[in-house]
């Protein structure tokens, strides 16, 4: 088991939550962390853009980077992947290319850790290319119909006809959403390779990647899409989420990921949706500040 890993965090606002994520991670898993790549989205004049000031003095092993471009939730332009500055603007990519470690740990900036997740990942990853929570199954008709789940994604491999039928006929349960990748028709990539399914990935909010394996498979060294890329899903409003493209590429090459009960070690407070809900955003920031004041003074 390696002594050290590098940590990558992409930051878009949430200064108190960001601070809590890193300090709680450091409290329980700090002995494994060498360098933290702190990538702050290029929000330019946003008054709450900077999260780094609160954390720099507490974690001296932090390398700070602002990408040239802000790609937000737009699909990447694959024709520009040869441009260093553009590629480094894709989430997590700067740390991916700069790390000299065999393993990298990626975290969202709104996680709270309460146990040693990195140590647990290192003990359990085995010969898999990555370990974490697999799949956005809550969005997937194969999960709703009990054909697939996070633990058997490798074995459930529908034909394109079956995949199409799932999306065309299965209605989501109450409170869930089916993303319309099939309207007006599936992207050509799913006709050629219907597996992995459109919601299959290793969720990027808490994941360990074996970079010794993944580095040579992934752009710029290999042909797998960057881990943090969002890619065209076939129509303008249906973008394949972060890491779906990468997950498909490495899976088709026969590299496996391991599902792991991450929520035994951490809590994920809001994710991307809180960026669009002012009251939820402020509540999460205030809660993070309270925890920082009581537990991390």
C-alpha positions in Angstrom: 0.0 0.0 0.0 1.5 3.4 -1.0 2.5 5.9 1.8 1.1 9.0 0.0 -1.5 10.1 -2.5 -2.3 13.5 -4.0 -5.6 15.1 -3.4 -7.5 17.1 -6.1 -10.4 19.5 -5.3 -12.2 21.7 -7.8 -13.8 24.7 -6.2 -16.7 26.9 -7.3 -17.6 29.2 -4.4 -18.7 27.6 -1.1 -15.8 29.0 0.9 -16.8 27.6 4.3 -17.9 24.2 2.9 -14.6 24.0 1.0 -12.6 24.7 4.2 -14.6 22.1 6.1 -14.2 19.5 3.4 -10.4 19.8 3.4 -9.9 20.2 7.2 -12.2 17.2 8.0 -10.4 15.1 5.3 -7.1 16.2 6.7 -8.1 15.3 10.2 -8.9 11.6 9.3 -6.8 10.9 6.3 -4.1 13.6 6.4 -1.3 11.1 7.0 -1.8 9.8 3.4 -2.0 13.2 1.7 1.2 14.6 0.1 0.0 17.5 -2.1 -3.5 19.1 -2.4 -4.2 20.5 -5.9 -6.7 23.3 -5.2 -8.3 24.3 -8.5 -10.5 27.3 -8.3 -12.9 27.9 -11.1 -12.2 31.1 -13.1 -15.3 33.1 -11.9 -13.4 36.4 -12.4 -15.3 39.2 -10.6 -17.7 37.1 -8.5 -17.5 38.5 -5.0 -17.6 35.1 -3.3 -15.3 33.3 -5.8 -12.3 32.8 -3.5 -12.3 29.9 -1.1 -8.5 29.6 -0.8 -7.8 32.4 1.7 -9.5 30.4 4.5 -7.4 27.3 4.0 -4.0 28.3 2.7 -2.5 28.9 6.2 -3.9 25.7 7.6 -2.7 23.4 4.8 0.8 24.4 3.6 0.9 21.4 1.1 -1.6 23.2 -1.1 -0.9 24.1 -4.7 -3.3 26.7 -6.0 -4.4 27.0 -9.6 -6.9 29.0 -11.6 -7.7 27.7 -15.1 -7.8 30.0 -18.1 -11.3 29.0 -19.1 -14.5 28.4 -17.1 -16.2 25.5 -18.8 -19.1 25.3 -16.2 -21.5 22.4 -17.2 -20.9 22.6 -20.9 -19.7 19.7 -23.0 -16.0 19.9 -23.8 -14.8 20.6 -27.3 -12.8 17.4 -28.0 -11.0 19.1 -30.9 -9.3 21.3 -28.3 -7.9 18.6 -26.1 -4.5 19.1 -27.6 -4.4 22.7 -26.2 -2.7 22.6 -22.7 -4.6 25.6 -21.3 -8.0 24.4 -22.5 -7.4 20.8 -21.3 -6.2 22.1 -17.9 -9.5 24.0 -17.6 -11.4 20.6 -17.5 -12.3 19.7 -13.9 -9.5 17.9 -12.0 -7.2 17.8 -15.1 -4.5 20.1 -13.8 -3.9 17.9 -10.7 -4.2 14.7 -12.8 -1.4 15.8 -15.1 0.8 17.4 -12.4 0.6 14.6 -9.8 3.6 12.3 -9.6 1.8 9.8 -7.3 0.5 6.4 -8.2 -2.9 7.3 -6.7 -5.0 10.4 -6.6 -8.0 11.2 -4.4 -10.7 13.5 -5.7 -13.2 15.2 -3.5 -16.1 17.6 -3.9 -15.8 20.8 -1.9 -19.1 20.2 0.0 -18.2 16.9 1.7 -17.7 16.4 5.4 -15.5 13.5 6.4 -15.9 11.6 9.7 -13.5 8.6 9.2 -10.4 7.7 7.2 -11.7 7.3 3.7 -8.4 7.3 1.9 -7.0 4.6 4.1 -10.1 2.5 3.5 -9.9 3.1 -0.3 -6.2 2.1 -0.4 -6.9 -1.1 1.5 -9.8 -2.1 -0.8 -9.0 -0.9 -4.3 -7.1 -4.0 -5.2 -6.3 -4.2 -8.9 -9.2 -2.0 -9.9 -8.6 1.3 -11.7 -10.7 3.2 -9.3 -12.9 2.9 -6.2 -15.8 4.9 -5.0 -19.6 5.1 -5.3 -20.6 3.7 -8.7 -23.4 5.1 -10.8 -26.1 7.7 -10.8 -28.5 4.9 -10.5 -31.4 7.1 -9.2 -31.6 8.5 -12.7 -31.5 5.1 -14.6 -34.4 3.0 -15.9 -32.3 -0.1 -15.6 -32.1 0.5 -11.8 -35.8 1.3 -11.5 -36.6 -2.0 -13.1 -34.1 -3.9 -10.9 -32.0 -5.0 -13.8 -28.8 -3.2 -12.7 -27.3 -1.6 -9.6 -23.9 -0.3 -8.4 -22.5 -3.7 -7.7 -23.4 -5.5 -10.9 -22.9 -2.8 -13.5 -20.1 -5.0 -15.0 -22.5 -7.9 -15.7 -25.6 -6.1 -17.0 -24.9 -5.4 -20.6 -28.1 -4.8 -22.6 -28.2 -4.7 -26.4 -29.0 -1.4 -28.0 -32.5 -2.5 -28.6 -33.0 -3.3 -24.9 -31.4 0.0 -23.8 -33.6 1.9 -26.2 -36.7 0.1 -24.9 -35.8 1.0 -21.3 -35.6 4.7 -22.1 -38.6 4.7 -24.3 -41.0 2.8 -22.0 -40.0 3.0 -18.4 -41.3 6.0 -16.4 -39.3 7.3 -13.5 -40.5 6.8 -9.9 -42.0 9.8 -8.1 -39.4 12.4 -7.4 -36.9 11.0 -10.0 -35.9 12.2 -13.4 -35.0 10.3 -16.6 -32.6 12.3 -18.7 -33.7 12.2 -22.3 -30.6 10.8 -24.0 -32.9 8.9 -26.4 -34.7 12.0 -27.7 -34.7 12.4 -30.6 -32.3 9.5 -30.7 -29.3 8.1 -28.8 -25.8 9.3 -29.7 -24.0 7.0 -32.1 -21.6 5.9 -29.4 -24.5 4.0 -27.7 -25.4 2.2 -30.9 -21.8 1.0 -31.1 -21.4 0.3 -27.4 -24.7 0.4 -25.4 -22.7 -0.6 -22.3 -21.8 1.1 -20.0 -25.1 2.8 -19.7 -25.5 6.7 -19.8 -25.7 7.0 -16.0 -22.7 4.7 -15.3 -19.6 6.3 -13.8 -17.6 6.4 -10.6 -19.1 9.4 -8.8 -16.5 12.1 -8.6 -17.3 13.6 -5.2 -15.2 11.0 -3.4 -13.0 8.7 -5.4 -9.6 7.1 -5.4 -8.0 6.5 -8.8 -5.0 4.3 -9.6 -3.1 6.9 -11.7 -0.3 4.4 -12.4 -2.9 2.5 -14.5 -5.1 5.4 -15.6 -2.5 7.9 -16.6 -1.4 6.2 -19.8 -5.0 5.4 -20.8 -6.3 8.9 -20.5 -5.8 12.1 -22.5 -3.2 13.5 -23.0 -1.2 10.2 -23.0 -4.0 7.9 -24.0 -7.4 8.0 -25.8 -9.8 7.9 -22.9 -11.6 11.2 -22.3 -10.4 13.3 -19.4 -12.0 12.1 -16.1 -13.6 15.5 -15.4 -15.1 16.0 -18.9 -18.7 16.5 -19.6 -19.4 15.3 -23.2 -22.1 15.6 -25.8 -24.9 13.1 -25.2 -26.5 13.4 -28.6 -28.6 16.5 -28.2 -27.9 19.9 -26.8 -29.8 19.5 -23.5 -28.5 16.0 -22.7 -24.9 16.2 -21.7 -23.2 13.1 -20.4 -22.2 14.0 -16.8 -18.7 14.2 -15.4 -16.7 11.0 -15.7 -19.3 9.2 -17.8 -17.1 9.5 -20.9 -14.0 8.4 -19.1 -15.8 5.5 -17.4 -17.1 4.3 -20.7 -13.7 4.5 -22.3 -11.8 2.6 -19.6 -14.6 0.0 -19.2 -14.7 -0.8 -22.9 -10.9 -1.4 -22.5 -11.7 -3.9 -19.7 -10.6 -1.9 -16.7 -12.9 -2.2 -13.7 -14.0 0.1 -10.9 -15.0 -1.0 -7.4 -18.2 0.1 -5.7 -17.6 1.1 -2.0 -19.9 2.3 0.8 -18.4 5.9 1.0 -21.2 7.2 3.2 -19.8 5.2 6.1 -16.9 7.7 6.0 -18.4 11.0 4.8 -21.5 13.1 4.2 -22.2 14.9 0.9 -24.2 18.1 1.7 -25.6 19.3 -1.6 -23.7 18.9 -4.7 -24.3 20.9 -7.8 -28.0 21.6 -7.1 -27.3 23.9 -4.2 -25.6 26.3 -6.6 -29.1 27.1 -7.9 -30.9 27.3 -4.6 -29.9 30.4 -2.7 -31.5 29.3 0.6 -30.0 25.8 0.5 -26.6 27.3 -0.4 -26.7 29.8 2.5 -27.9 27.1 4.9 -25.1 24.8 4.0 -22.5 27.6 4.3 -23.9 28.6 7.7 -23.8 25.0 8.9 -20.3 24.5 7.7 -19.2 27.7 9.5 -20.8 26.5 12.8 -18.9 23.2 12.5 -15.6 25.0 11.8 -16.1 27.2 14.8 -16.9 24.4 17.2 -14.6 21.6 15.9 -11.7 23.2 14.0 -10.7 26.4 15.8 
